[in-house]
Amino acid sequence: MAAIDCGTNSIRLLVADLPDPSAGPQAPLVDLARRMEIVRLGQGVDRTGRLAPEAIERTRVALAGYAAEIEKLGVDRVRMCATSASRDASNAADFRAMVTQTLGVAPEVVSGDEEARLSFTGAVRGLPADAEPPYLVVDIGGGSTEFVVGTREGGVQAAISVDIGCVRMTERHLHGDPPTDDEVAAAQADIAAAVDRALAAVPGRQAATLVGLAGSVTTVVAIAQDLQEYDPERIHHARVPYERVAGVTADLLAKTAAQRLAIPVMHPGRADVIGAGALVLKVIMERAGMSSVVASEHDILDGIAWSLHPTTT
């Protein structure tokens, strides 16, 4: 099967074999291909309410490559989910038509609640034994962040999606290179207000373990580990204390985009927005009272894949 996650900043592909239902609930996916392209679909959406034509075209080019990979690997089933940017845009129909023509499958523009459920499902399978439940899973995207509380056995207890993400916060607040102290303070206040709303809706402060998903989190964790190249195996399930997250965030916000781009683990398409993404993570840890975060390389993309499993409800 193939899962595609199209967010505000990136579009990602997972082609995998699903385990036999008799293999048990913790049997892993067998990855055949994982790919990611930064397409910035949500470019300007917070300001204009529309998807930019050049952003749709960038996404089309990436998706055409994914379609070729899907055909080459002989995929049986495809599910593509589109999230924050395509929910918000007034011309989302143009995007849906492009996807259907390019991929041969219509995208599902999932709700924030469904996005949260898929992220949780992908994240909690295979968590190490020292990650105690209940979990607060946060998926920091380009346009929105999902907060989900639950356990592996009981599933999702509560979930909410709020409009804070690395692209949206950068476009809204962080205009300087590097951003000014006032810009950072304004972004932090905006993020804190949204996080407090989320934590009033879901019992995140009662969770035992914070699990962080998506590129902002994994990049911060890679920097915190002083990695000289991006290594998913070392990042996956790494636990990083708040003090290290706060230090990395302050350093990223003090750097220019060119200086951030020179960091060995930095994806070129993330350098201009990583400061805001790190700030979202830092504020979540502060407001939820979390002393550490466990990073997961498995997230909504894996959740989309698991949704195609015959035993998944």
N, C-alpha and C positions, 0 to 999 in steps of 0.2 A: 504494500500500500504506500501511498504518498500523502504527506501532510504538508500544507503550505500555510505559513503565518505571514500575513501582510499587515504590518503596523505603520505607525506614523513615520518612523525613521528607516526601518529595514524590512526586507522581504526574505524569508528563510524557507528552505526546503529540507524535509526529512523523508528519505525513502528507506523503508524498513520492512523486515519480515516480522509479523506478529507471532508471539509464542502460541503453541498449542494450548487450548483451554485447560487441558489436563495437567499443565506444567505448574500450576499454582499461581496465587495472586502476586507473588513477587518475582516471577520469571521476567527477565528483561526483554526489551525489543532487541532485535538483531539489526543493527544499523548497516545499511548498504551505501548511503550517501547522506551527508549533511552539508548544506551550502547556505551562505548568507551574502546578501548584497545590500549595501546602503543606497537606498533610492530616494529617501526624504520625500515620501508621498505627501506628508503633511505640511510641506513647505507653504507657509503663509496662511494656513487654514484658520488659525486662531484669529488672524486679523481680517481676512477676506470672506471667510465662510465657504470658500470654494477650493477645489483641487486645481492646482496650476497645470496647464497643458503640458509643460515640460516635465513636471513630476509624474504625470500619467505616462508620458513617453518613456521616461527612465524605468518606470515599473514594468512597462510592456517589454522592453528589451531584456530585463532580467527574467521576466516570466517566460519569454520565448526560449531562453536557455534552459530553464527548468523543465519546460514542456519536452524539449529534446532529450533531456536526461531521463525523464519519466518514460518516454517511449523506448529509449535504449534499454532500460532496466526491466521492461515488460510488466509494468505496474497494473494490478487488477482494479484497485479502487483509489480514488483521489478525493480529498476533502481540502478545500481552501477556505480559511477564515480570515476576514478582514476586520480590523478593529477601529481604534479611535478616530483616525482621520476620515475614513470613509463613512463613519456614523455621522460625523459633524457636517460634512460637505453638502452644499445645496446641489451640486452637479454629480452626486454619487452615481447616478444612472450612467454617465459617460464612462466611469471607471468600471462598473459592472459589465457594460457592453464590451469593453476592451478585453477584460479577463475572459469572458465567455468565448470571444473570437480567438484569443491567443491560446488558451488552455483547453478549450472544449468543455469546460465545467464552469458553472456559475459560482461566484464567490458567495459565501454566507457572511453577511455583515452582522456579526454576533453582538448581542447585547453585552453591557458591562457585566451582568451577572453570569452569563454564559462564559465570557472571557475569564472571569475569576474562577469558575468551576473547572475549566479546562487547564488553567495554569496550576491549580491546586493538584489536580490529578497527575499532571506531569511531574510536579515537584516532589510529592511525598513518597512515590514509589522508590524504594531503595535507599531511603535516608538511613544514615548510620545509627547504631544503637544508642549512641550518646546524645542524639537529637531527641529530646524528650517532648512528648505531646502534652497539651495541645500545641499546634503550630500556628504562628502568624506568618502566612506566605504573602510577600509583597512583590508584585511584578511591575517594575518601574520601566514604563515604555517611553515613547517619544511624546505622546499626547496625553496619556492618562496613566494612572497607577491603580492597580487592583489590590485590595486588602481582603484576604480570605483567612478565616479562622476555622480550624477543624482538626480531626485526627485521621489517621490512616484507616482505622476500622470503621469509624462513624461517618467519614466523609465531611463535606462542608457543613459547618454549623451556621456561619453567617458570612456574607460577602458584600462588598461595595466597590464601585469604581469612581474615582474622582479625577478631575481634569488637571492633574499636575503631571508633567513629564519633562524629559530633558529638552526636547525641541520647543514645546510650548513655553516653558519657563525661560529658556534662552531668548526666544523671540520677544517675549513679553517684558523681560527685565534686564538681561545681561548683554548690553549693547557695546560696552567698552572692550578694549583688547589690551590688557586684561580688564575685566569689569571693575567699576569703582566700588568703594565700600558701601556707598548709598545704594547702588544697584543690587549688590549682594544682600544688603539688609532688606530691601524691598522684596526680593525673591524669597528670602527666608521667611518673612512675615506671611507672604502669600501661601507658601508651602505649609507653614505651621498651621494656618487657619484651616486649610483643606485636610491636613492630617488629623487635626482635632475633630473635625466633622466625621471623618472616617472612623476614628476610634470611639466616637460616641455611638456609631451605628453597629460596629462589630467589637466583640470583647477582646481586642488585641492586647490590651494591657494585662490580661489574665493568662496569656499564652506563655509557655515555658521556653519555646525556641522560635527565633526569628529566622525565616528562610528567605533569602533574597534572590530574585530572578532577573534575567535579561542583561543586556550588554553593559548598561551603566554599572550594575553590581559586579559583574564578572571582571570588568576592566579595573574597577577600584580594588577588588581583591587581588588581581594580578599585580597591580602596582604595590599594594601592601606587602606582597610576598617578594618584592624585588625581582620578579621574573625578567629575564632578558629576552624572552619570546613568549608569545601567548601559548599556554599549555593547558588545554581543557582538562586533562587528567589531574593536574596539580590544583586547578581551580575548583573543580567539582567537589563539593562537600568540605571545602576548606572553611575553617572558622576564624573570623577576624574580630578582634576586640574593638569596642567603640573608639578608644583612644587612637587606634591606628586609622580607622575610617575618618575621624575628625582631622587627623594630620594630613592624610592624602587629600581630603576635600579642600583644606586651606591652601595646600600647595598648588592644586589644580586651578583654583580660583585666582591665585596670584600670578599664574603664568599667562603668557600670550598664547594665541592659537598655534603659532609656529613652535613655541617651546613645548606645548602639549603634544604636538605632532611628532616631536623628536623622542618622546617616551617610547621605549622599545616595544611595549605591548599594545600601543595605541593603534586602533584601526583608523585609517585616514578619514573615513566618513563620520567618525565619532569625536574627533578632536575639538570641534567647535562647540559641542553640546555636553561634553562629559562633566564640566564643572557643575552645571545645573543638575545632572543626574546624580552626581556624588552628593550634592547638597540635599536632594530629596531623601537619599538613603540616610544621611546624617541626621536630618530632622526627624525622620520616622523613628530612628533609634532613641533619640532624645525624648520625644513625646510619648513613646510606648514604654520607656524605661528599660530598654534592652541593652545589656552589657556586651553583646556580641551578635554577629550575623553569620549564618551558615550559607555559603553560596551554592547555587545549584545550576549546573549547565542544562538540566532537564526542566522544561517549563511548558508553556502553552503549546509549543510545537509537538512535544511528546504527548500532551493531553489530547491534541487533535488526533494523533495516531492511535492512542488507546481508545478513543471514542469509536473507532472502527472495529474494535475487538468484539467478537460475538458475546463475550461474557460481561461487557461493560454496559451499564445502564445509564 
